[in-house]
Amino acid sequence: MKLLHVAFTLILAFTISSVQAVALAKKPTDDTVCDLSTMTTYRLSQRTFVEARTRDENVIYARLALRFVAKECKNGQLLLLHSEDGIAFDEQYFRVVTAQLCSVSNVTRESASTQEYPHAFIMRCPISKLKEATAALAEMEKAKPTEAMIDEGAPMRSAQPNRREEEKKTCGDRMTWETVVLGWGGSCR
């Protein structure tokens, strides 16, 4: 009985002290990484939709990444960010995220090219400034919440005017000689 009690205590202590594995893609990993790969931008957009060409899109994605890390990760874990297309947009906001969370001298950028994605890359660094990054994120959110940035920065949508309606507005009921004689749609003058 005493042996069973000791085994149960060890299992409980190990379970309580261990950190859960963290992967944005919900893939198997271990507790040494804070894994936002593969396809970091895509995975973040699956959690919070940000319309293409939204103003300050790079700032918004940096905040989304920082939110995930602040909630799910810890100092000492290796942060992994992955760009499948290798675009400058990913490079730009990944640099902001790594600067907030890691010592700049420990940030590495490695090629992750494949046949399909020849420009893919991974940025990685050990998280060492989680407390400071969490506090900075809280201040940014207090100044202007990310959701407000998304709403205010979204591209304006307007319905395309119906060409026939536009002609009516500019031409009134006038008929041109092209319309009557040739049967063309004509244009107003």
C-alpha positions in Angstrom: 0.0 0.0 0.0 2.8 2.4 0.9 4.5 1.7 -2.5 1.3 2.5 -4.3 1.0 5.8 -2.3 4.6 6.7 -3.3 4.0 5.9 -6.9 0.8 7.9 -7.0 2.5 10.9 -5.3 5.4 10.8 -7.9 2.9 10.6 -10.8 0.9 13.5 -9.4 4.1 15.6 -8.8 5.3 14.9 -12.3 1.9 15.9 -13.8 1.6 19.1 -11.8 5.2 20.3 -12.5 5.2 19.5 -16.2 4.2 22.1 -18.8 1.9 21.0 -21.5 3.1 20.8 -25.0 2.2 23.9 -27.1 1.5 23.8 -30.8 -0.8 26.2 -32.7 -1.4 23.5 -35.3 -2.5 21.0 -32.7 0.3 18.6 -33.8 2.3 16.4 -31.5 5.2 18.1 -29.8 6.9 18.3 -26.5 7.2 20.9 -23.7 10.5 22.3 -25.0 8.8 24.3 -27.8 6.2 27.0 -28.3 5.4 25.9 -31.8 3.5 28.3 -34.1 4.5 26.4 -37.2 3.5 25.2 -39.8 1.9 28.1 -41.7 1.9 30.5 -38.8 0.0 33.3 -40.5 -2.7 31.0 -41.8 -3.1 29.3 -38.4 -3.4 32.7 -36.7 -6.0 33.8 -39.2 -8.1 30.6 -38.4 -8.4 31.8 -34.8 -9.1 35.5 -35.6 -10.1 36.6 -39.1 -8.2 39.5 -40.6 -9.4 40.6 -44.0 -6.6 41.0 -46.6 -5.4 44.6 -47.0 -6.5 45.6 -43.5 -4.6 48.7 -42.4 -1.8 47.8 -39.9 -2.2 44.1 -40.8 1.4 43.3 -39.7 0.8 44.9 -36.3 -2.4 42.9 -35.9 -0.7 39.6 -36.7 2.2 40.4 -34.4 -0.4 40.9 -31.6 -2.2 37.7 -32.5 1.0 35.8 -32.2 1.9 37.5 -29.0 -1.5 36.7 -27.5 -1.0 33.0 -28.3 2.5 32.9 -26.8 1.5 34.9 -23.7 -1.4 32.5 -23.0 0.2 29.2 -23.9 4.0 29.4 -23.6 6.7 30.0 -21.0 10.2 31.3 -20.8 12.8 28.7 -21.9 10.7 27.2 -24.7 11.9 27.5 -28.2 9.6 29.7 -30.3 9.0 28.5 -33.8 7.4 30.8 -36.5 6.9 29.4 -40.0 6.3 31.2 -43.3 5.3 28.9 -46.1 5.5 31.5 -48.8 8.6 33.4 -47.6 6.9 36.7 -48.0 8.2 40.0 -46.6 5.0 40.4 -44.6 5.8 37.3 -42.5 9.4 38.3 -42.1 8.3 41.8 -40.9 5.9 40.7 -38.2 8.0 37.7 -37.2 10.8 40.1 -36.4 8.5 42.2 -34.2 7.3 39.0 -32.3 10.8 37.6 -31.8 12.2 41.0 -30.7 9.4 41.2 -28.0 10.0 37.6 -26.8 13.6 36.8 -27.3 17.1 38.2 -27.2 17.8 39.5 -30.7 21.2 37.7 -30.8 19.5 34.3 -30.3 17.0 34.7 -33.2 17.8 32.5 -36.2 16.2 32.3 -39.6 16.4 29.0 -41.5 15.3 27.9 -44.9 12.4 25.5 -44.9 12.0 25.2 -48.7 10.0 22.5 -50.3 9.2 21.8 -54.0 5.8 23.6 -53.5 7.1 26.4 -51.3 10.7 27.2 -52.4 10.9 30.4 -50.3 9.6 29.0 -47.0 11.5 29.8 -43.8 11.4 29.2 -40.1 12.4 31.7 -37.4 13.3 30.4 -34.0 14.6 31.6 -30.7 14.4 30.7 -27.0 11.7 32.7 -25.2 13.4 34.8 -22.5 11.2 37.9 -22.1 7.7 36.6 -21.7 6.8 38.7 -18.7 7.9 41.9 -20.5 6.1 40.9 -23.7 2.9 40.1 -21.9 3.0 43.5 -20.1 3.7 45.3 -23.4 0.8 43.5 -25.1 -1.5 44.5 -22.3 -0.5 48.1 -22.7 -1.1 47.9 -26.5 -4.5 46.3 -26.0 -5.4 49.0 -23.4 -4.5 51.8 -25.9 -6.4 50.2 -28.7 -7.8 46.6 -28.7 -6.8 44.4 -31.6 -10.4 43.8 -32.6 -10.9 47.5 -32.9 -7.9 47.7 -35.2 -9.3 44.9 -37.3 -12.7 46.6 -37.6 -11.4 50.1 -38.3 -8.7 49.0 -40.7 -10.8 46.7 -42.9 -11.0 47.7 -46.5 -14.1 49.6 -47.4 -16.7 47.6 -49.4 -19.1 49.3 -51.7 -21.4 47.6 -54.2 -20.4 48.0 -57.8 -22.9 50.3 -59.4 -25.2 48.8 -62.0 -24.0 50.2 -65.4 -27.6 50.6 -66.5 -28.4 52.6 -63.4 -25.3 54.8 -63.9 -26.4 55.6 -67.4 -29.9 56.6 -66.2 -28.3 58.9 -63.6 -26.0 60.6 -66.1 -28.2 60.5 -69.2 -31.7 60.8 -68.0 -34.2 59.8 -70.7 -32.1 61.1 -73.6 -31.6 58.8 -76.6 -28.5 59.2 -78.7 -28.4 58.6 -82.5 -26.3 55.4 -81.9 -29.1 54.0 -79.8 -31.8 54.7 -82.3 -30.2 54.2 -85.7 -27.5 51.6 -85.0 -29.0 49.9 -81.9 -25.9 50.4 -79.9 -26.0 51.1 -76.2 -24.4 54.4 -76.9 -23.0 56.8 -74.4 -24.2 60.1 -73.0 -22.6 63.3 -74.0 
